[in-house]
Amino acid sequence: MIEPNTLYDVIVVGAGYAGLTATRELLKAEKKVLLLEARDRIGGRVWTQRFDDGTYVDLGGAWVGPTQDRLYALAREFGVETYPTYDEGKSTQYFRGQVKRYKGLIPPLPIGALLSLDAAIKKLNKLSKNVNLAEPWATPKAQHLDSMTLAIWMSRQMRFDVARQFFQVATEAIWAADPAEISLLHALFYTKSCRDLDTLMNIKNGAQEERFVGGAQTIADRLAATFSNQLIFDAAVKAVNHTGEHIHVVTTKGTYTARRVIITVPPVLQSRIDFQPILPAQRAQLIQRMPMGSVWKCYAIYEKPFWREQGLNGLAATPDGHVTVTFDNSPRDGSYGVLMGFVLGNQAKAFSALSEDDRKRSALHSFATFFGTQALNPVRYLDHSFMNEEWSRGCYAGLMGPGVWTTLGPALRQPVGRIHWAGTETSDVWNGYIEGAIRSGERVATEVLMSGE
């Protein structure tokens, strides 16, 4: 029970997967813990929108794949089944006004562009193997790698414009950002953190291999239910006053006191909290330089997955228009059809300026271009961007531009007095993913417990 004037061992800020995991681990150690959440729901950047007719869509994180062991373990523990992302049949490419269908992983590009694209992927994978995941700033030639953007590296590696365009589609899908926004070092760190580019791009044996029956928030809901008495909703943190041995956390629901505090919200949101005393310069500068990715998810729900009847798997890619990548997000039994389209990076920023009707028109036009005119008449259409969410301000994760890792990187996980940091941005394995959030919660709980209090 939450009682007034209680001194907590730890207050955890943010009830996404990082905060939920940290809370659980600390409760196992018999610590007195309070979990504060600004929203009226748990899950953070994982949000399953459910409708009265039984349909549902994942507006945020949705997939799970090989080596995401912590997430798989939680799914098993709480009885949430997984199922393969639909990947049978041909994929679709739209380029220069032409729709082409193809099987396998190799898109139908001119041979020169295809070889250039393959060489760039292999080169990035090879470079990423040298990254020091625990301390990226200690990577060999770190300053050189951190001095340039991924876009500059791409322009030097691929002389074929077609290769660069499709490599950019892939990078935007991976980082939800234009490659000019992130440093090469960050791209390499992220790539190794998630195994390699092949894993990040692929469905089979990749990060998009499986989805959750009932949606990805289901696990978080069931986990949170095990300690609901330690959780307060609609409690946005306004200030953290770190004086002496105790920390006072001021929220919209009241003020709470603890010996230690764990902050799990994205770095960009940490700048909205009034820390007293103020954060050290390195920490303050870091959170100013970690903008969130830019992405919309566009969903069209149909009576059936009609594209499957055409021998198509629902996967499409194009460098043209707002929607540049699509997936079949239908439920396991295929009882209704769901197309999900990503609007990414600079396209997402432009998409945000459109009216709701114009966004729908643009997305459905793309779906129809890929899969035929049947796509123009869904039973339901909706789109969502965490850029419009007050307590996220973007997705998938915070990004590092040139020079950030090598000058401010050590501040990412370093505690400030009795304040500790978690969240998927702080994970060295599956950074940016649900798996990374879970691992960061485990790490920070261990960190707090080892403090001896």
C-alpha positions in Angstrom: 0.0 0.0 0.0 1.1 3.6 -0.7 1.0 5.5 2.5 1.7 9.2 3.2 5.0 10.3 4.7 6.7 7.0 3.7 10.4 6.8 3.2 11.0 4.5 0.2 14.2 2.7 -0.5 13.8 3.5 -4.2 11.5 5.5 -6.3 11.3 4.4 -10.0 10.2 7.0 -12.5 8.5 5.6 -15.6 6.4 2.4 -16.0 7.8 1.2 -19.3 9.6 -2.1 -19.5 12.7 -0.7 -17.9 10.9 0.7 -14.9 8.7 -2.4 -14.5 11.8 -4.6 -14.5 13.7 -2.5 -12.1 10.8 -2.4 -9.7 10.3 -6.1 -9.9 14.0 -6.9 -9.2 14.1 -4.5 -6.2 10.9 -5.9 -4.7 12.5 -9.4 -5.0 15.3 -8.0 -2.8 12.6 -6.9 -0.3 13.2 -3.2 -0.9 10.4 -0.7 -0.4 9.7 0.6 -3.9 7.4 3.2 -5.4 6.8 3.3 -9.2 5.6 6.6 -10.7 4.0 6.8 -14.2 2.9 10.1 -15.9 0.4 8.3 -18.1 -2.8 6.6 -17.2 -1.3 3.3 -18.5 1.8 1.3 -18.3 4.1 0.3 -21.1 5.8 3.5 -22.2 6.6 3.3 -25.9 4.9 -0.1 -26.0 1.1 0.5 -26.4 -1.4 -2.0 -27.7 -4.6 -0.2 -28.9 -7.5 -2.6 -28.4 -11.0 -2.1 -30.0 -14.4 -3.3 -29.0 -14.7 -5.8 -31.9 -11.6 -7.7 -30.6 -9.1 -6.3 -33.1 -5.9 -4.7 -31.8 -2.7 -3.0 -33.1 0.7 -2.3 -31.6 1.2 1.5 -31.8 4.7 1.2 -30.4 7.2 -1.7 -30.0 5.7 -4.9 -31.4 8.3 -7.6 -32.4 10.6 -10.1 -30.8 13.4 -12.1 -32.4 16.5 -14.3 -31.8 18.7 -13.4 -28.8 16.0 -11.3 -27.2 16.1 -13.7 -24.3 14.8 -11.5 -21.5 11.7 -10.6 -23.4 11.0 -14.2 -24.4 11.4 -15.3 -20.8 8.9 -12.7 -19.6 6.5 -13.8 -22.3 6.7 -17.5 -21.2 6.4 -16.5 -17.5 3.2 -14.6 -18.1 1.7 -16.9 -20.6 1.9 -14.7 -23.6 2.3 -16.7 -26.8 4.3 -15.6 -29.8 3.7 -16.3 -33.5 5.8 -15.8 -36.7 5.4 -12.6 -38.6 3.7 -13.6 -41.9 6.5 -14.0 -44.5 5.2 -16.4 -47.1 5.1 -15.4 -50.7 6.7 -12.5 -52.6 7.8 -9.2 -51.3 7.1 -5.9 -53.2 9.4 -3.1 -54.4 8.1 0.2 -55.8 10.7 2.3 -57.6 10.6 4.8 -60.4 6.9 4.2 -61.1 7.3 0.4 -61.3 6.0 -2.3 -59.0 8.2 -5.4 -58.9 7.6 -8.7 -56.9 10.5 -10.9 -55.7 11.2 -13.8 -53.5 13.9 -14.0 -50.9 16.1 -11.2 -49.5 17.6 -9.9 -52.7 15.6 -6.9 -54.2 15.4 -6.6 -58.0 17.9 -3.8 -58.4 20.4 -3.3 -61.3 23.4 -5.6 -60.7 25.9 -2.8 -60.1 23.6 -1.2 -57.5 22.9 -4.5 -55.9 26.6 -5.4 -55.5 27.3 -1.9 -54.1 24.5 -2.3 -51.6 25.7 -5.7 -50.5 29.2 -4.5 -50.1 28.1 -1.5 -48.0 26.1 -3.8 -45.7 29.0 -6.2 -45.3 31.4 -3.3 -44.6 29.2 -1.8 -41.9 28.8 -5.2 -40.3 32.6 -5.6 -40.3 33.3 -2.2 -38.9 30.7 -2.7 -36.1 32.6 -5.8 -34.8 35.3 -3.5 -33.5 32.9 -1.4 -31.3 33.4 -1.5 -27.5 29.7 -1.9 -26.5 30.4 -1.1 -22.8 32.4 2.0 -23.7 31.8 3.0 -27.3 34.1 6.1 -26.8 36.9 3.6 -26.3 36.4 1.9 -29.7 39.5 2.0 -31.9 39.4 5.2 -34.0 36.3 6.3 -32.1 36.8 10.0 -32.6 37.2 9.5 -36.4 34.1 7.3 -36.6 32.2 9.8 -34.4 33.2 12.8 -36.4 31.1 11.9 -39.5 27.4 11.1 -40.0 26.2 7.8 -41.4 25.0 9.7 -44.5 28.6 10.9 -45.2 29.9 7.3 -44.9 27.1 6.0 -47.2 28.0 8.6 -49.9 31.6 7.5 -49.8 30.8 3.8 -50.0 28.2 3.6 -52.7 28.7 5.3 -56.0 25.3 4.1 -57.3 22.4 6.4 -56.4 20.0 3.5 -56.5 22.0 1.6 -53.9 22.2 4.7 -51.6 18.4 5.2 -51.9 17.6 1.7 -50.8 20.3 1.6 -48.1 18.7 4.8 -46.8 15.2 3.2 -46.7 16.8 0.4 -44.6 18.6 2.8 -42.2 15.5 4.9 -41.8 13.6 1.8 -40.8 16.3 0.8 -38.3 16.8 4.2 -36.6 13.6 6.1 -37.4 15.9 8.9 -38.5 17.7 10.3 -41.6 21.2 8.9 -41.8 22.5 12.6 -41.7 21.2 12.8 -38.1 23.3 10.1 -36.5 27.0 9.5 -36.2 28.8 6.6 -37.9 29.9 5.5 -34.4 26.4 5.4 -33.1 25.3 3.4 -36.2 28.1 0.9 -35.6 27.3 0.7 -31.8 23.6 0.1 -32.5 24.4 -2.5 -35.2 26.6 -4.5 -32.9 24.2 -4.1 -30.0 21.6 -5.8 -32.1 24.0 -8.4 -33.6 24.3 -7.1 -37.2 22.5 -5.3 -39.9 21.0 -8.5 -41.3 19.3 -9.1 -37.9 18.0 -5.6 -37.9 16.5 -5.8 -41.4 15.2 -9.3 -41.6 12.0 -11.1 -40.6 13.3 -14.6 -40.4 16.2 -14.9 -38.0 15.8 -11.1 -37.5 14.4 -8.5 -35.2 10.9 -8.8 -36.8 10.7 -12.6 -36.6 7.7 -12.9 -34.2 4.9 -11.0 -32.6 2.8 -11.4 -29.5 -0.7 -12.8 -29.3 -2.8 -10.0 -27.8 -0.1 -7.4 -28.4 3.2 -6.5 -26.9 1.7 -4.5 -24.0 0.1 -7.7 -22.6 3.3 -8.8 -20.9 3.8 -5.4 -19.3 0.1 -5.4 -18.1 0.6 -8.8 -16.4 3.9 -7.9 -14.9 2.6 -4.6 -13.5 -0.4 -6.5 -12.0 2.0 -8.3 -9.7 2.9 -5.1 -7.8 0.0 -2.8 -8.5 0.0 -1.5 -4.9 3.4 0.1 -5.6 2.3 2.0 -8.7 0.8 5.4 -9.1 -0.6 6.6 -12.5 -1.0 10.2 -13.7 2.0 11.2 -11.5 4.2 13.3 -13.8 7.5 14.1 -12.1 8.1 17.9 -12.0 11.1 18.1 -9.7 13.8 15.9 -8.0 15.3 17.5 -5.0 18.5 15.7 -4.0 19.4 16.9 -0.5 21.4 15.0 2.0 20.6 11.3 2.3 17.0 11.7 1.0 15.6 12.6 -2.4 12.2 14.3 -2.7 10.3 13.6 -5.9 7.7 16.2 -6.7 4.8 15.0 -8.9 1.4 16.1 -10.0 0.0 13.7 -7.4 2.1 14.8 -4.5 5.7 14.6 -3.1 7.4 11.3 -2.3 10.7 10.6 -0.6 13.3 7.9 -1.1 16.9 7.1 -0.4 17.5 6.5 -4.2 15.8 7.3 -7.4 15.9 5.5 -10.8 15.0 7.6 -13.9 13.9 5.4 -16.8 12.2 8.0 -19.1 13.9 8.9 -22.4 16.8 11.4 -22.1 14.8 14.1 -23.9 12.2 14.1 -21.2 14.7 14.3 -18.4 15.4 18.0 -19.4 11.8 18.8 -18.3 12.5 17.7 -14.7 13.8 20.4 -12.3 16.8 18.8 -10.7 18.1 20.4 -7.5 21.0 20.7 -7.3 21.2 21.0 -11.1 22.6 18.1 -13.0 26.4 18.1 -13.7 27.3 19.7 -17.0 28.1 16.4 -18.8 24.7 14.9 -17.9 22.9 18.1 -18.8 24.7 18.4 -22.1 24.1 14.8 -23.0 20.3 14.9 -22.6 20.2 18.1 -24.7 22.0 16.1 -27.5 19.9 12.9 -27.6 16.8 13.7 -29.8 14.2 11.0 -30.3 13.6 9.3 -33.6 10.8 10.4 -35.9 8.2 7.8 -37.0 4.5 7.2 -37.7 2.8 3.8 -37.8 -0.1 3.7 -40.2 -2.6 0.9 -39.8 -5.3 -0.3 -42.3 -7.5 -3.1 -41.1 -9.4 -5.2 -43.6 -11.9 -8.0 -43.5 -9.2 -10.4 -44.7 -5.5 -10.3 -45.7 -6.4 -10.1 -49.4 -2.7 -9.7 -50.5 -2.0 -13.2 -49.4 -4.4 -14.4 -52.1 -2.1 -12.7 -54.6 0.9 -14.7 -53.2 2.2 -11.6 -51.4 3.7 -11.5 -47.9 2.7 -7.8 -47.2 6.4 -6.7 -47.0 7.0 -3.7 -49.3 9.8 -1.1 -49.6 10.2 2.1 -51.6 12.2 5.3 -51.5 9.1 7.2 -52.7 6.2 8.8 -50.8 5.6 8.9 -47.1 5.1 5.2 -46.4 8.4 3.6 -47.3 8.2 0.2 -45.5 5.2 -2.1 -44.9 4.5 -5.3 -43.0 1.7 -7.8 -42.7 0.5 -7.3 -39.0 -2.5 -9.6 -39.2 -3.3 -11.8 -36.2 -2.0 -15.3 -36.0 -5.2 -16.9 -37.4 -5.5 -14.4 -40.3 -9.1 -13.8 -39.3 -8.8 -10.3 -40.5 -6.1 -8.4 -42.4 -3.8 -5.7 -41.1 -1.3 -3.7 -43.1 1.2 -1.6 -41.2 3.1 1.1 -42.9 6.1 3.0 -41.5 6.6 6.7 -42.1 10.2 7.4 -41.1 12.8 10.2 -40.6 12.2 13.3 -42.6 9.1 11.8 -44.2 7.6 11.5 -40.7 8.3 15.1 -40.0 6.5 16.1 -43.2 3.7 13.7 -42.5 3.1 15.4 -39.1 2.2 18.6 -41.0 -0.6 17.0 -42.8 -4.3 16.8 -41.7 -5.7 13.6 -40.5 -7.6 13.1 -43.8 -4.5 13.8 -45.9 -2.4 11.4 -43.8 -5.0 8.7 -44.4 -5.2 9.5 -48.1 -1.4 9.3 -48.5 -1.0 6.0 -46.6 -3.8 4.3 -48.4 -2.5 5.5 -51.7 0.8 3.8 -50.9 -0.9 0.6 -49.8 -2.9 0.5 -53.0 0.3 1.1 -55.1 1.9 -1.9 -53.4 -1.1 -4.3 -53.2 -3.9 -3.1 -55.5 -7.1 -1.0 -55.2 -8.6 -3.3 -52.5 -6.3 -1.5 -50.1 -8.2 1.7 -50.5 -11.2 0.4 -48.6 -10.2 -0.7 -45.1 -12.7 -1.4 -42.3 -10.7 0.9 -40.1 -7.7 3.2 -40.6 -5.6 4.8 -37.9 -2.2 6.2 -37.5 -0.1 7.2 -34.5 3.2 8.9 -33.7 4.9 9.0 -30.4 6.2 12.4 -31.5 2.8 13.6 -30.4 3.0 11.9 -27.1 3.8 14.2 -24.2 5.6 11.6 -22.3 7.7 10.2 -25.2 8.2 13.0 -27.8 9.4 10.4 -30.4 10.3 6.8 -31.1 12.0 4.4 -31.3 14.8 5.8 -29.1 17.2 8.6 -28.3 19.9 9.1 -30.9 23.5 10.2 -30.9 24.7 12.7 -33.5 28.3 13.4 -34.4 30.6 13.9 -31.4 28.2 12.9 -28.7 29.5 9.4 -27.9 33.1 10.5 -27.7 32.6 13.7 -25.6 29.5 12.9 -23.4 29.1 9.1 -23.6 30.4 8.3 -20.2 27.6 10.3 -18.6 24.9 8.0 -20.1 24.8 5.4 -17.3 26.9 7.2 -14.6 24.8 7.8 -11.4 24.5 11.4 -10.2 24.8 11.0 -6.5 21.8 8.8 -5.5 20.1 9.3 -8.9 20.4 6.3 -11.3 19.6 6.0 -15.0 17.9 3.3 -17.0 15.8 2.9 -20.2 16.6 1.2 -23.5 18.9 4.1 -24.5 21.3 3.0 -21.7 21.5 -0.7 -22.7 24.6 -2.1 -24.5 22.6 -5.1 -25.8 19.5 -4.5 -28.0 19.7 -0.8 -27.5 16.5 0.8 -28.6 14.4 -2.3 -28.2 12.1 -3.7 -25.5 14.8 -6.3 -24.8 17.2 -3.4 -24.2 14.8 -1.7 -21.8 14.4 -5.0 -19.8 18.2 -5.4 -19.6 18.6 -1.8 -18.4 16.1 -2.4 -15.6 18.1 -5.4 -14.5 21.4 -3.5 -14.6 20.1 -0.5 -12.7 18.5 -2.7 -10.0 21.8 -4.5 -9.5 23.6 -1.1 -9.4 21.3 0.1 -6.6 21.5 -3.1 -4.6 25.3 -3.0 -4.8 25.2 0.5 -3.3 24.8 -1.3 0.1 21.5 0.4 1.1 
